[in-house]
Amino acid sequence: MPRHGKVYALTGEEGMRVKQLRKDANGAWHMYSFNPDQWTYPPEPLTDDMRILGRVRWHAGDDD
């Protein structure tokens, strides 16, 4: 089960995608793009054909 606001790798008919998942007040999940052009890339509903591959984590900085 995804967690609200976390980023996931997903796969479906359109191929693999990396999106932030958010749950709305009605309990429906939506995929959000990090592209600042939200007009061209608006939130999309998470459909039954989408499969969550895993959570995406990112680390930056020195390992020292």
C-alpha positions as CSV (number, residue, x, y, z in Angstrom):
1,M,0.0,0.0,0.0
2,P,1.5,3.4,-1.0
3,R,2.0,6.2,1.5
4,H,0.6,9.7,0.8
5,G,3.2,12.1,-0.6
6,K,5.9,9.5,-1.3
7,V,7.5,8.9,-4.7
8,Y,7.1,5.5,-6.5
9,A,8.2,3.8,-9.7
10,L,5.1,2.5,-11.5
11,T,4.5,0.5,-14.6
12,G,1.5,0.2,-16.9
13,E,0.3,0.5,-20.5
14,E,2.4,3.7,-21.0
15,G,5.6,2.1,-19.6
16,M,7.5,2.9,-16.5
17,R,6.9,6.2,-14.7
18,V,8.2,7.9,-11.5
19,K,5.4,9.9,-9.8
20,Q,4.4,11.2,-6.4
21,L,1.3,9.5,-5.1
22,R,-1.3,11.5,-3.2
23,K,-4.6,10.3,-1.7
24,D,-7.6,12.7,-2.0
25,A,-10.4,13.3,0.5
26,N,-12.5,10.6,-1.2
27,G,-9.8,8.0,-0.8
28,A,-8.8,8.0,-4.5
29,W,-5.1,7.9,-5.4
30,H,-3.6,10.3,-8.0
31,M,-0.1,10.5,-9.6
32,Y,1.6,13.9,-9.6
33,S,4.5,14.9,-11.8
34,F,7.5,16.9,-10.6
35,N,7.4,18.9,-13.9
36,P,6.7,22.5,-13.0
37,D,4.3,22.7,-16.1
38,Q,1.3,21.3,-14.3
39,W,-0.9,22.6,-17.1
40,T,0.7,20.1,-19.6
41,Y,1.3,17.4,-17.0
42,P,-1.7,17.5,-14.6
43,P,-2.3,15.0,-11.9
44,E,-3.7,11.6,-13.1
45,P,-5.7,9.0,-11.3
46,L,-3.9,5.9,-10.3
47,T,-5.7,3.2,-12.4
48,D,-6.1,-0.5,-11.9
49,D,-3.7,-1.3,-14.8
50,M,-0.8,0.6,-13.0
51,R,1.5,-1.6,-10.8
52,I,3.7,-0.1,-8.1
53,L,7.3,-1.4,-8.6
54,G,8.6,0.2,-5.5
55,R,9.3,3.4,-3.6
56,V,11.9,5.8,-5.0
57,R,14.5,7.1,-2.6
58,W,17.2,9.6,-3.5
59,H,20.4,10.6,-1.7
60,A,22.8,13.5,-2.5
61,G,26.0,14.7,-1.0
62,D,29.3,13.2,0.0
63,D,29.5,9.7,1.5
64,D,32.4,10.7,3.7
